[in-house]
Amino acid sequence: MKKEQLEELLSQLTTDEKLGMIHGNELFATKGVERLGIPPFITSDGPRGVRKDFNPDNWNEIGQSYDYVSYLPCNTALTATWNRELAHQTGQVLGKEARGRGKDMILAPGINIMRTPLCGRSFEYMGEDPYLTSEMAVPLVQGIEENDVSSCVKHFALNNQETRRLDVDVDVDERTLREIYLPAFEAAVKRGKAKGLMGAYNKLRGQHCCHNKYLLQDILRKEWGFEGILVSDWGGVHSTKEAAMNGLDMEMSVTDNFNEYYMADPMKEALEKGEVSMEMIDEKVRHILHVMNELHMLDGKRKAGTYNDYRDKESLRRTAEESVVLLKNDKKLLPLDSKKIKKLLVVGENANRMHAPGGGSAEIKALYEITPLMGLHMLLGGNTQIIYKPGYYNEDIGNIWANTEENGNGQADSLEQDKQDSPAPKGVSKSEEKAARQARMNQEYMADALEAARDADAVIYIGGLTHDYDTEGQDRTSMKLPYDQDKLICELLKVRPDTIITMVAGSPVDMSAWSSQASTLLYSWYAGMEGGYALAEVLFGHVNPSGHLPETFPVSEKDCPAVVLGEFPGGDKVRYGEGIFVGYRYYDTYDVAPAFPFGYGLSYTDFCLAGLTVKPAGDKEVEVSFHVSNIGDRAGAAVPQIYVSDKTPKVKKAQKELKAFDKIYLEPGETKQITMQLHADAFSYYDVEQKAFVTDAGTYAILLGKSAGEIVDVAEIELK
């Protein structure tokens, strides 16, 4: 429809019909207007795939078979690939499956910056760096929306902790807001053309983000020109008048009293009293009609979707493969040789754990999920005896489907914790009896694993976290591994120093108790339905690892800048005192050694990055060239990273900032010449007085690195 036709359609709507379109009439849908051919607008959670269907007015799942879907790698895993193409492919799968399930908006992607490793939803996000997050978010959004489905980029903005997420007031300076926490959202809107955004639960400067005038009207609408739908997080609205005036288009919540939502009957009352104008309501409906039109919901030309398409299996497996990060391979124990291993011992609950059902609103009713243990069996094909020992005790051990039949909702549950700190993780009990049982069983399980390790040809440990810890509604209190895993790993390395250590988690863990003793270490993630097979492929060399860390791994949470310079989790208010020094920006600038730096990742081959040259390419633009060579004996992928350092800064800046990267695939002995463009924004900072990004003249160093911690070449250029 043309704009004039949409305006004509708007003019035909009654007040009640308009109001029905701007608030939930079901838990995941608004009202349509059948007489005018306007359908309901149907949403679904979607960080890792399209969520199972619930009853319209309660959180009990419908219980049908049709909502088993593809389980996608979490966003941390996706970003660890450093592969824009895979981000686009993942978006295509998500959009296609959402459309196939009859959804109009998929509530994804989550792109909040990982301010601290302890945030419970870190696994839903894309790392600590605004540039990397932007570069991965844009193709992901584009892939989703190619399928006539709206993305819903979230959570706008500053949802960087789960503790007191419903009411915590974020104190952040303007420069930090603009340089660290908003760029990915701006990129998703301007470059990705996202049709939907979700407001955050928290406050910014005293006003809830779901109806924050500065965020929604001044920045999102006026500065960025966003014309899509701004939807609340479920239960994130607290004022009818503010919601009406400040740009929120659609209110959703977790309760079934739909007519009592702030933008339902209370909005009608405010309208009748003259506190709210019809023009405000019309603007919201106009945004909704605009998006409906863009999605072809009004003209009968909408694309059909599909889900569980066998052709997507390859893409999801490749993403899982490229997400695995090789952190240590000091003795070249990897890749393992299946011909030399007759008896393989696998230790650790995460070898046999399915993660799709957990995580809060990120849970997935997966068509299938290949665990690492299953993947090893599939890969080795019965020629190797595989022995499995849990090694440590968990209440749910032996029942990998423990959470699949649970109903309920993290959002709804968390509303009961308003103005309270996060509860202890589910895996931690205050019961003395349970603690004693845990200790006793751990000893028994550990002794069993150690005995089995003595006569195995190879030992693989697969531990880490679960969605008892990486989950919506709560933050971790420590980076320490649960279930006394540190003790088990230490003892295992005494018996078998050649143990291959693998962590499965959505965020960093403290590995200081044993990392110096371990010669071989891999980091996997919640890598989706093909994750277990992908890990097995990496372990046995069928795939050369090419993942790189999307965030710095600190030694412990005590080194985190949010703890050292700022506040985490804070009280009524949380102060972002670290400012722009988030992640590697802090560790580099303040000379704090991490366990593993941002952008780090090893391979089974070796790469040489050299020949860096820079030259002007326009007004404050620079062309960067270098070559990448595979000097090893295996095909593999390098991830060259370009950082910029201001040598003559007028304001305090980080030592360096990521401004370009690529993923380069090379055969043994192959060399490729690479050229990258750095535009003016690669050299800019936000000037609070001018209220704009500025690029100063001066000397800038262009740094070529394999990670933030390994710079291999430097060149300087003068900008006029």
C-alpha positions as CSV (number, residue, x, y, z in Angstrom):
1,M,0.0,0.0,0.0
2,K,1.0,3.6,-0.6
3,K,1.3,6.0,2.3
4,E,-1.9,7.7,1.3
5,Q,-3.7,4.3,1.5
6,L,-2.3,3.6,5.0
7,E,-3.5,7.0,6.1
8,E,-7.0,6.3,4.7
9,L,-6.9,3.0,6.6
10,L,-5.9,4.8,9.8
11,S,-8.8,7.2,9.4
12,Q,-11.3,4.4,9.3
13,L,-10.3,2.9,12.7
14,T,-12.3,3.6,15.8
15,T,-10.7,4.6,19.1
16,D,-11.2,1.1,20.5
17,E,-9.7,-0.5,17.4
18,K,-6.7,1.7,17.6
19,L,-6.2,0.9,21.3
20,G,-6.5,-2.8,20.6
21,M,-3.5,-2.6,18.2
22,I,-1.1,-0.9,20.7
23,H,-1.3,-3.4,23.6
24,G,-1.3,-7.1,24.1
25,N,-4.6,-9.0,23.7
26,E,-2.7,-12.2,24.2
27,L,0.6,-12.8,25.8
28,F,2.3,-12.6,22.5
29,A,-0.2,-10.9,20.2
30,T,-2.2,-7.7,19.8
31,K,-5.8,-7.3,18.4
32,G,-6.4,-7.1,14.7
33,V,-9.3,-5.4,13.0
34,E,-11.0,-8.0,10.9
35,R,-13.5,-5.7,9.2
36,L,-10.6,-3.7,7.7
37,G,-8.4,-6.7,6.9
38,I,-5.9,-5.8,9.6
39,P,-4.6,-9.0,11.2
40,P,-3.3,-9.4,14.8
41,F,0.4,-8.7,15.3
42,I,2.0,-11.9,16.6
43,T,5.4,-12.0,18.3
44,S,7.6,-14.7,19.6
45,D,10.8,-14.9,21.7
46,G,13.7,-15.7,19.6
47,P,17.3,-15.3,20.8
48,R,18.2,-18.9,19.9
49,G,15.2,-19.9,17.7
50,V,11.5,-19.5,17.7
51,R,10.1,-20.3,21.2
52,K,7.5,-22.9,21.9
53,D,3.8,-21.8,21.8
54,F,1.9,-20.9,24.9
55,N,-1.8,-20.6,25.6
56,P,-3.0,-17.1,24.7
57,D,-3.7,-16.1,28.3
58,N,-1.3,-18.2,30.4
59,W,2.3,-19.5,30.5
60,N,1.3,-23.2,29.9
61,E,2.7,-24.5,26.7
62,I,0.1,-25.8,24.2
63,G,1.8,-29.1,24.1
64,Q,1.7,-29.9,20.4
65,S,4.5,-31.3,18.2
66,Y,4.5,-28.6,15.6
67,D,6.6,-26.1,17.6
68,Y,9.8,-28.2,17.7
69,V,12.3,-26.0,15.8
70,S,15.9,-25.5,14.9
71,Y,18.1,-24.6,17.9
72,L,20.5,-21.9,16.8
73,P,23.9,-21.1,18.4
74,C,23.6,-18.4,21.0
75,N,24.7,-14.9,20.0
76,T,28.0,-15.3,21.9
77,A,28.8,-18.3,19.8
78,L,27.7,-16.6,16.6
79,T,29.9,-13.6,17.3
80,A,32.9,-15.8,18.2
81,T,32.9,-16.8,14.5
82,W,33.8,-13.2,13.5
83,N,32.0,-14.2,10.3
84,R,29.4,-11.7,8.9
85,E,28.2,-14.2,6.3
86,L,27.3,-16.7,9.1
87,A,25.5,-13.9,10.9
88,H,23.4,-13.3,7.8
89,Q,22.7,-17.0,7.3
90,T,21.7,-17.4,11.0
91,G,19.3,-14.5,10.5
92,Q,17.8,-16.1,7.5
93,V,17.1,-19.3,9.3
94,L,15.6,-17.5,12.2
95,G,13.4,-15.3,10.0
96,K,12.3,-18.2,7.8
97,E,11.3,-20.3,10.9
98,A,9.5,-17.4,12.5
99,R,7.5,-16.9,9.3
100,G,6.9,-20.7,9.1
101,R,5.4,-20.6,12.6
102,G,3.1,-17.7,11.7
103,K,5.0,-15.0,13.6
104,D,5.2,-11.3,12.6
105,M,8.0,-10.3,14.9
106,I,10.8,-12.3,16.3
107,L,12.2,-10.8,19.6
108,A,15.9,-10.9,18.5
109,P,18.7,-10.1,18.4
110,G,20.0,-9.1,21.8
111,I,22.9,-6.7,21.3
112,N,23.5,-5.2,24.7
113,I,27.2,-4.8,25.5
114,M,28.7,-7.3,27.9
115,R,29.8,-4.8,30.6
116,T,30.7,-7.7,32.9
117,P,31.0,-11.4,32.5
118,L,28.6,-11.9,35.4
119,C,25.5,-10.7,33.5
120,G,23.1,-13.6,33.4
121,R,22.1,-12.9,29.8
122,S,25.6,-12.6,28.4
123,F,25.0,-15.6,26.2
124,E,22.2,-13.8,24.4
125,Y,24.5,-10.8,23.6
126,M,27.4,-10.3,21.1
127,G,30.4,-9.4,23.2
128,E,32.0,-6.3,24.7
129,D,32.9,-4.3,21.7
130,P,30.4,-1.9,20.0
131,Y,32.1,-2.2,16.5
132,L,32.1,-6.0,16.5
133,T,28.6,-6.1,17.8
134,S,27.4,-3.7,15.1
135,E,29.2,-5.7,12.3
136,M,27.5,-8.9,13.4
137,A,24.1,-7.5,14.3
138,V,23.5,-5.8,10.9
139,P,23.6,-8.9,8.7
140,L,21.7,-10.9,11.4
141,V,18.9,-8.3,11.3
142,Q,19.0,-8.2,7.5
143,G,18.8,-12.0,7.3
144,I,15.7,-12.1,9.6
145,E,13.8,-9.4,7.7
146,E,14.4,-10.9,4.2
147,N,11.6,-13.3,5.2
148,D,8.8,-10.7,5.7
149,V,9.4,-10.9,9.5
150,S,10.3,-8.0,11.7
151,S,13.3,-8.3,13.9
152,C,13.1,-6.7,17.4
153,V,16.5,-5.5,18.4
154,K,16.9,-5.5,22.2
155,H,17.1,-4.2,24.9
156,F,17.2,-0.5,24.2
157,A,19.2,0.4,26.2
158,L,21.8,-0.3,28.9
159,N,20.3,-3.6,30.0
160,N,23.7,-4.8,31.1
161,Q,22.7,-6.7,34.3
162,E,19.8,-8.8,35.5
163,T,20.1,-7.9,39.2
164,R,17.2,-5.5,39.9
165,R,16.7,-5.2,36.1
166,L,13.1,-4.0,36.5
167,D,14.0,-0.8,38.3
168,V,17.7,-0.1,38.5
169,D,18.6,3.4,37.4
170,V,21.7,3.6,35.2
171,D,24.1,6.5,35.8
172,V,26.2,6.8,32.7
173,D,27.9,9.8,31.1
174,E,26.9,10.9,27.7
175,R,30.1,10.1,25.9
176,T,30.1,6.5,27.2
177,L,26.4,6.1,26.2
178,R,27.2,7.3,22.7
179,E,30.5,5.5,22.1
180,I,29.8,2.2,23.9
181,Y,26.2,1.4,24.5
182,L,24.3,2.9,21.5
183,P,26.4,2.3,18.3
184,A,25.1,-1.2,17.7
185,F,21.5,-0.1,18.0
186,E,22.2,2.8,15.7
187,A,23.8,0.4,13.2
188,A,20.8,-2.0,13.4
189,V,18.4,0.9,12.7
190,K,20.4,2.8,10.0
191,R,22.3,0.1,8.2
192,G,20.2,-3.0,9.1
193,K,16.9,-1.2,8.6
194,A,15.5,-3.0,11.6
195,K,11.7,-2.7,11.8
196,G,11.4,-3.3,15.5
197,L,13.2,-2.4,18.8
198,M,12.4,-3.4,22.3
199,G,12.7,-1.1,25.2
200,A,14.7,-2.2,28.3
201,Y,13.4,-2.9,31.8
202,N,15.9,-0.6,33.5
203,K,15.9,3.2,33.9
204,L,18.2,5.7,32.4
205,R,18.6,8.9,34.4
206,G,15.5,8.3,36.4
207,Q,13.1,7.4,33.7
208,H,12.2,3.8,32.5
209,C,13.7,3.0,29.2
210,C,10.4,1.7,27.7
211,H,9.1,5.3,27.8
212,N,12.3,7.3,28.1
213,K,11.9,10.5,26.2
214,Y,15.6,11.0,25.6
215,L,16.2,7.5,24.2
216,L,12.9,7.0,22.3
217,Q,12.0,10.4,21.0
218,D,15.2,12.5,20.9
219,I,17.6,9.8,19.8
220,L,15.7,6.9,18.2
221,R,13.0,8.9,16.3
222,K,14.5,12.3,15.7
223,E,18.3,11.6,15.3
224,W,18.1,8.1,13.8
225,G,14.8,8.5,11.9
226,F,13.4,5.2,13.2
227,E,9.9,4.6,11.7
228,G,9.4,1.0,13.0
229,I,7.7,-0.4,16.0
230,L,9.0,0.3,19.5
231,V,7.6,-2.5,21.7
232,S,8.0,-2.7,25.5
233,D,9.7,-5.5,27.2
234,W,7.1,-7.7,28.8
235,G,6.0,-5.8,31.9
236,G,8.3,-2.9,31.2
237,V,5.7,-0.1,31.1
238,H,5.0,1.9,34.3
239,S,3.2,5.0,33.1
240,T,0.3,5.5,30.7
241,K,1.1,9.2,30.0
242,E,4.8,8.7,29.5
243,A,4.2,5.7,27.2
244,A,1.8,7.9,25.2
245,M,4.0,10.9,24.9
246,N,7.5,9.4,24.6
247,G,7.3,7.1,21.7
248,L,6.3,3.6,22.8
249,D,4.1,2.0,20.2
250,M,3.1,-1.4,21.7
251,E,2.8,-2.5,25.3
252,M,3.3,-6.2,26.1
253,S,3.3,-7.8,29.5
254,V,3.2,-11.2,31.3
255,T,-0.3,-11.1,32.8
256,D,-3.7,-11.8,31.3
257,N,-5.5,-8.7,32.4
258,F,-5.1,-7.3,29.0
259,N,-7.6,-4.5,29.2
260,E,-5.8,-3.2,32.3
261,Y,-2.5,-2.6,30.6
262,Y,-1.3,1.0,30.8
263,M,-2.0,1.4,27.0
264,A,-5.4,-0.2,27.2
265,D,-8.3,1.1,29.3
266,P,-6.1,3.6,31.2
267,M,-5.0,5.0,27.9
268,K,-8.7,5.5,26.9
269,E,-9.4,7.2,30.2
270,A,-6.4,9.5,29.7
271,L,-7.6,10.3,26.2
272,E,-11.1,11.2,27.5
273,K,-9.6,13.4,30.2
274,G,-7.4,15.2,27.6
275,E,-4.2,14.0,29.2
276,V,-3.3,12.2,26.0
277,S,-4.1,13.3,22.4
278,M,-5.5,11.2,19.6
279,E,-2.5,12.3,17.5
280,M,-0.2,10.4,19.9
281,I,-2.3,7.2,19.5
282,D,-2.5,7.7,15.8
283,E,1.3,8.0,15.5
284,K,1.7,4.6,17.2
285,V,-0.9,2.9,15.0
286,R,0.8,4.6,12.0
287,H,4.1,2.9,12.9
288,I,2.4,-0.5,13.3
289,L,0.6,-0.1,9.9
290,H,3.8,0.9,8.3
291,V,5.6,-2.2,9.5
292,M,2.6,-4.4,8.6
293,N,2.7,-3.0,5.1
294,E,6.5,-3.5,4.8
295,L,6.0,-7.2,5.8
296,H,3.2,-7.6,3.2
297,M,0.6,-8.4,5.9
298,L,-2.0,-6.1,4.3
299,D,-1.7,-7.0,0.5
300,G,-1.6,-10.8,0.4
301,K,1.9,-10.9,-1.1
302,R,3.7,-12.1,2.0
303,K,6.4,-14.8,1.7
304,A,5.7,-18.2,3.1
305,G,8.2,-19.5,5.6
306,T,9.4,-22.9,6.6
307,Y,11.2,-24.5,9.5
308,N,13.3,-27.5,10.3
309,D,14.5,-27.4,6.7
310,Y,17.2,-30.0,6.3
311,R,19.1,-27.5,4.1
312,D,19.7,-25.3,7.1
313,K,21.5,-28.0,9.0
314,E,24.8,-27.3,7.2
315,S,24.7,-23.6,8.0
316,L,24.0,-24.1,11.7
317,R,26.7,-26.8,11.9
318,R,29.2,-24.5,10.2
319,T,28.4,-21.7,12.6
320,A,28.9,-24.1,15.5
321,E,32.2,-25.2,14.1
322,E,33.6,-21.7,13.6
323,S,32.5,-20.6,17.0
324,V,34.8,-23.0,18.9
325,V,37.8,-21.1,20.3
326,L,41.1,-22.9,20.8
327,L,42.8,-21.2,23.8
328,K,45.8,-23.4,24.4
329,N,47.5,-26.2,22.5
330,D,50.9,-26.0,24.1
331,K,51.9,-29.6,23.5
332,K,50.1,-30.0,20.2
333,L,47.8,-32.7,21.6
334,L,45.1,-31.5,19.3
335,P,43.9,-32.6,16.9
336,L,43.4,-36.1,18.4
337,D,44.1,-39.1,16.1
338,S,41.2,-41.5,16.2
339,K,43.4,-44.3,14.9
340,K,45.5,-44.1,18.0
341,I,42.7,-44.1,20.5
342,K,41.0,-47.3,21.4
343,K,39.6,-46.2,24.7
344,L,38.4,-42.6,25.2
345,L,37.3,-41.2,28.5
346,V,34.9,-38.3,28.5
347,V,34.4,-36.5,31.9
348,G,32.0,-33.7,32.8
349,E,28.3,-33.2,32.9
350,N,28.3,-30.8,30.0
351,A,29.3,-33.7,27.8
352,N,25.9,-35.2,28.3
353,R,23.8,-32.0,28.9
354,M,21.2,-30.5,26.7
355,H,21.0,-26.7,27.0
356,A,18.2,-25.9,24.6
357,P,15.4,-26.0,27.3
358,G,17.0,-23.4,29.6
359,G,17.9,-19.7,29.8
360,G,14.5,-18.1,30.5
361,S,12.9,-16.6,27.4
362,A,15.8,-17.9,25.3
363,E,14.6,-21.5,25.9
364,I,14.1,-23.6,22.8
365,K,11.9,-26.7,22.1
366,A,14.6,-28.1,19.9
367,L,13.9,-30.6,17.1
368,Y,17.1,-32.3,18.3
369,E,20.3,-31.3,20.1
370,I,23.5,-33.2,19.7
371,T,25.5,-33.2,22.9
372,P,29.3,-33.4,22.8
373,L,29.1,-37.0,24.0
374,M,26.6,-37.9,21.3
375,G,28.8,-36.0,18.7
376,L,31.8,-38.1,19.7
377,H,29.9,-41.3,19.3
378,M,28.6,-40.1,15.9
379,L,32.1,-39.1,14.7
380,L,34.0,-42.1,15.9
381,G,31.5,-44.5,14.6
382,G,32.0,-47.3,17.1
383,N,35.6,-48.0,16.4
384,T,36.6,-46.3,19.7
385,Q,35.3,-47.3,23.1
386,I,33.9,-44.2,24.7
387,I,33.5,-44.3,28.5
388,Y,31.5,-41.5,30.1
389,K,31.9,-40.4,33.7
390,P,30.1,-37.2,35.1
391,G,33.0,-36.5,37.5
392,Y,30.8,-34.1,39.6
393,Y,27.3,-34.2,40.9
394,N,24.3,-32.1,39.9
395,E,20.8,-32.7,41.0
396,D,19.6,-33.1,37.5
397,I,22.5,-35.3,36.3
398,G,21.3,-38.3,34.4
399,N,18.2,-36.4,33.3
400,I,19.2,-34.3,30.4
401,W,15.6,-33.6,29.7
402,A,14.9,-32.3,33.2
403,N,13.7,-28.9,32.1
404,T,11.8,-29.7,29.0
405,E,8.4,-30.2,30.6
406,E,8.7,-27.2,32.9
407,N,6.2,-24.4,32.2
408,G,6.6,-20.9,33.5
409,N,8.3,-17.8,32.4
410,G,11.4,-15.9,33.5
411,Q,9.9,-12.5,32.8
412,A,6.8,-13.3,34.9
413,D,8.8,-14.8,37.7
414,S,11.2,-11.9,37.8
415,L,8.4,-9.4,38.3
416,E,7.9,-10.8,41.7
417,Q,11.5,-9.9,42.6
418,D,11.0,-6.2,41.9
419,K,13.4,-4.1,43.9
420,Q,15.2,-7.2,45.1
421,D,18.6,-8.6,44.3
422,S,18.9,-11.6,42.0
423,P,18.3,-14.9,43.7
424,A,21.0,-17.4,44.1
425,P,21.5,-19.5,41.0
426,K,19.2,-22.5,40.8
427,G,22.2,-24.8,41.0
428,V,23.1,-23.4,44.4
429,S,21.1,-24.6,47.4
430,K,21.1,-23.0,50.9
431,S,20.1,-26.4,52.3
432,E,22.8,-27.9,54.6
433,E,21.6,-31.3,53.8
434,K,21.7,-30.7,50.1
435,A,25.2,-29.2,50.4
436,A,26.4,-32.3,52.3
437,R,24.9,-34.6,49.7
438,Q,26.6,-32.5,47.0
439,A,30.0,-32.8,48.6
440,R,29.6,-36.5,49.3
441,M,28.5,-37.3,45.7
442,N,31.2,-35.1,44.2
443,Q,33.8,-37.2,46.0
444,E,32.3,-40.4,44.7
445,Y,31.9,-39.2,41.2
446,M,35.4,-37.7,41.2
447,A,37.0,-41.0,42.4
448,D,35.2,-42.9,39.7
449,A,36.4,-40.5,37.0
450,L,40.0,-40.5,38.2
451,E,40.1,-44.3,38.3
452,A,38.8,-44.5,34.7
453,A,41.4,-41.9,33.6
454,R,44.3,-44.0,34.5
455,D,43.9,-46.6,31.8
456,A,42.3,-44.5,29.0
457,D,44.2,-43.7,25.8
458,A,42.9,-40.1,25.9
459,V,40.8,-38.0,28.3
460,I,38.5,-35.2,27.4
461,Y,36.9,-33.0,30.1
462,I,33.8,-31.1,29.1
463,G,32.5,-28.9,31.9
464,G,31.6,-25.2,32.4
465,L,28.2,-23.6,33.1
466,T,24.6,-24.5,32.5
467,H,21.5,-22.4,32.3
468,D,21.2,-22.6,36.0
469,Y,23.8,-19.9,35.8
470,D,23.6,-18.4,32.4
471,T,20.0,-17.3,32.4
472,E,17.5,-14.5,32.4
473,G,16.5,-12.9,35.7
474,Q,19.7,-13.4,37.6
475,D,23.4,-12.6,37.5
476,R,26.2,-14.8,38.6
477,T,27.9,-13.7,41.8
478,S,31.2,-15.1,40.8
479,M,33.1,-16.4,37.8
480,K,34.0,-19.6,39.7
481,L,32.9,-22.9,38.2
482,P,30.0,-24.5,40.1
483,Y,29.9,-28.1,41.5
484,D,33.5,-28.1,42.7
485,Q,34.8,-28.5,39.1
486,D,38.1,-26.7,39.9
487,K,39.0,-29.5,42.3
488,L,38.0,-32.2,39.9
489,I,40.0,-30.6,37.0
490,C,43.1,-30.2,39.3
491,E,43.0,-33.8,40.4
492,L,42.3,-35.0,36.8
493,L,45.4,-33.1,35.6
494,K,47.5,-34.7,38.3
495,V,46.5,-38.2,37.0
496,R,46.4,-37.3,33.4
497,P,48.4,-34.1,32.5
498,D,47.4,-34.6,28.9
499,T,43.7,-34.1,29.6
500,I,41.9,-32.0,27.0
501,I,39.9,-29.3,28.9
502,T,36.8,-28.0,27.2
503,M,34.5,-25.4,28.7
504,V,30.9,-25.0,27.5
505,A,29.4,-21.7,28.7
506,G,27.8,-18.5,27.5
507,S,30.4,-16.3,29.3
508,P,33.9,-16.4,30.8
509,V,34.7,-18.5,33.8
510,D,37.6,-18.3,36.3
511,M,40.1,-20.9,35.2
512,S,43.0,-19.6,37.4
513,A,43.0,-22.7,39.7
514,W,44.2,-25.0,36.9
515,S,44.9,-23.1,33.6
516,S,48.7,-23.1,34.1
517,Q,48.6,-26.9,34.5
518,A,46.4,-27.5,31.5
519,S,48.3,-27.7,28.2
520,T,45.2,-27.9,26.1
521,L,42.1,-25.8,26.4
522,L,39.0,-25.1,24.2
523,Y,36.1,-22.9,24.7
524,S,32.8,-23.8,23.3
525,W,29.4,-22.1,23.9
526,Y,25.7,-23.0,23.8
527,A,26.3,-23.8,20.1
528,G,22.9,-25.0,19.0
529,M,21.5,-28.3,17.7
530,E,24.7,-29.2,15.9
531,G,27.1,-28.0,18.6
532,G,28.1,-31.4,20.0
533,Y,29.1,-32.7,16.6
534,A,30.9,-29.5,15.7
535,L,33.0,-29.8,18.9
536,A,33.8,-33.4,18.1
537,E,34.9,-32.4,14.6
538,V,37.3,-29.8,16.1
539,L,38.7,-32.2,18.7
540,F,39.6,-34.8,16.0
541,G,40.8,-32.4,13.3
542,H,37.9,-32.7,10.9
543,V,37.5,-29.0,11.3
544,N,40.3,-26.5,12.0
545,P,39.2,-24.2,14.8
546,S,38.8,-20.6,13.8
547,G,36.8,-19.0,16.6
548,H,38.0,-15.8,18.3
549,L,36.9,-14.4,21.7
550,P,34.2,-11.7,21.4
551,E,35.1,-10.5,24.9
552,T,38.1,-10.4,27.1
553,F,38.5,-13.3,29.6
554,P,39.6,-11.7,32.9
555,V,41.4,-13.8,35.4
556,S,38.5,-13.2,37.8
557,E,35.6,-10.9,38.3
558,K,37.8,-8.8,40.6
559,D,39.7,-7.6,37.5
560,C,36.5,-6.5,35.7
561,P,36.4,-2.7,35.0
562,A,32.7,-2.6,36.1
563,V,33.9,-3.8,39.5
564,V,37.2,-1.9,39.7
565,L,36.1,1.5,38.4
566,G,32.4,1.4,38.5
567,E,29.7,-0.5,40.3
568,F,28.2,-4.0,39.8
569,P,25.5,-4.7,40.4
570,G,24.9,-1.5,42.4
571,G,21.8,-0.7,44.5
572,D,18.9,1.5,43.4
573,K,21.3,3.1,41.0
574,V,24.3,1.6,39.3
575,R,27.2,3.9,38.4
576,Y,29.1,3.2,35.1
577,G,32.2,4.7,36.6
578,E,34.5,2.9,34.1
579,G,33.1,5.1,31.4
580,I,34.4,4.1,27.9
581,F,36.9,1.7,29.4
582,V,34.8,-1.4,28.9
583,G,36.5,-4.7,28.1
584,Y,39.9,-4.6,26.4
585,R,39.7,-0.8,26.4
586,Y,40.3,-1.1,30.2
587,Y,42.7,-4.0,30.2
588,D,45.0,-2.4,27.6
589,T,44.8,1.2,28.9
590,Y,45.3,0.3,32.6
591,D,47.8,-2.5,31.9
592,V,45.8,-5.3,33.5
593,A,46.7,-8.7,32.2
594,P,43.7,-10.8,31.2
595,A,43.6,-14.6,31.1
596,F,42.9,-14.3,27.4
597,P,42.6,-11.1,25.4
598,F,39.7,-9.9,23.2
599,G,39.9,-11.3,19.7
600,Y,42.1,-14.2,20.7
601,G,41.9,-17.6,19.1
602,L,44.4,-20.3,17.9
603,S,44.4,-22.6,15.0
604,Y,45.9,-26.0,14.0
605,T,47.9,-24.0,11.4
606,D,50.0,-20.8,11.6
607,F,49.3,-17.5,10.0
608,C,51.6,-14.6,9.2
609,L,50.2,-11.1,9.0
610,A,52.6,-8.6,7.5
611,G,53.2,-5.8,5.0
612,L,51.0,-3.2,6.6
613,T,50.6,0.0,4.6
614,V,48.2,2.9,5.0
615,K,47.3,5.8,2.7
616,P,44.8,8.6,2.6
617,A,41.6,7.7,0.8
618,G,39.5,10.9,1.1
619,D,38.6,13.4,3.8
620,K,39.7,11.7,7.0
621,E,39.5,8.3,5.4
622,V,42.3,5.8,5.2
623,E,43.0,2.7,3.0
624,V,44.7,-0.1,4.9
625,S,46.5,-2.9,3.1
626,F,48.4,-6.0,4.3
627,H,48.9,-9.6,3.4
628,V,47.9,-12.8,5.2
629,S,49.8,-16.1,4.7
630,N,49.0,-19.6,5.9
631,I,52.5,-20.8,6.8
632,G,51.3,-24.1,8.3
633,D,50.3,-27.5,6.8
634,R,46.5,-27.3,7.2
635,A,43.8,-25.2,5.6
636,G,42.4,-22.7,8.0
637,A,40.9,-19.3,8.6
638,A,42.7,-16.2,10.0
639,V,40.9,-13.2,11.6
640,P,43.1,-10.1,11.0
641,Q,42.0,-7.2,13.2
642,I,42.7,-3.5,12.7
643,Y,42.8,-1.3,15.7
644,V,43.2,2.5,15.8
645,S,45.2,4.5,18.4
646,D,45.1,8.2,18.7
647,K,48.7,9.4,19.3
648,T,47.7,13.0,20.0
649,P,44.3,12.8,21.8
650,K,42.5,15.9,22.9
651,V,40.3,13.8,25.3
652,K,41.1,10.7,27.3
653,K,40.8,7.7,25.0
654,A,41.4,4.0,25.1
655,Q,44.8,2.8,24.1
656,K,43.3,1.3,21.0
657,E,39.9,0.4,19.5
658,L,38.8,-2.2,17.0
659,K,37.8,-0.6,13.7
660,A,38.0,-3.3,11.1
661,F,38.3,-7.1,10.7
662,D,37.7,-9.9,8.2
663,K,37.8,-13.7,8.2
664,I,40.2,-15.0,5.6
665,Y,40.2,-18.7,4.4
666,L,43.6,-19.9,3.2
667,E,45.0,-23.2,1.9
668,P,48.5,-24.3,3.2
669,G,51.1,-21.9,1.6
670,E,48.5,-19.5,0.3
671,T,48.8,-15.7,0.6
672,K,46.1,-13.1,0.1
673,Q,46.4,-9.4,-0.1
674,I,43.8,-7.6,2.0
675,T,42.5,-4.1,1.7
676,M,40.2,-2.4,4.2
677,Q,38.7,1.1,4.3
678,L,38.7,3.1,7.5
679,H,36.1,5.9,7.3
680,A,36.1,9.1,9.4
681,D,34.0,7.4,12.2
682,A,36.9,5.0,12.8
683,F,38.8,8.0,14.2
684,S,36.0,9.9,15.9
685,Y,34.8,10.3,19.5
686,Y,31.7,11.9,21.0
687,D,32.2,15.5,21.9
688,V,29.8,16.3,24.7
689,E,29.9,20.1,24.1
690,Q,29.2,19.9,20.4
691,K,26.8,17.0,21.0
692,A,28.2,15.2,18.0
693,F,30.9,12.8,16.9
694,V,34.0,14.6,15.8
695,T,37.3,13.6,14.1
696,D,40.3,15.6,15.2
697,A,43.3,16.2,13.0
698,G,46.4,14.6,14.3
699,T,48.6,11.5,14.2
700,Y,46.9,8.1,14.4
701,A,48.5,4.6,14.7
702,I,46.9,1.8,12.6
703,L,47.6,-1.5,14.3
704,L,47.4,-4.9,12.7
705,G,46.8,-7.7,15.1
706,K,45.8,-11.3,15.7
707,S,44.0,-10.1,18.9
708,A,43.9,-7.1,21.1
709,G,46.8,-8.7,22.9
710,E,49.0,-9.5,19.9
711,I,49.7,-6.6,17.6
712,V,52.1,-7.7,14.8
713,D,52.5,-4.5,12.7
714,V,52.0,-0.8,13.1
715,A,51.8,2.2,10.7
716,E,51.1,5.8,11.3
717,I,49.1,8.4,9.4
718,E,48.5,12.1,9.7
719,L,44.9,13.3,9.4
720,K,44.4,16.9,8.4
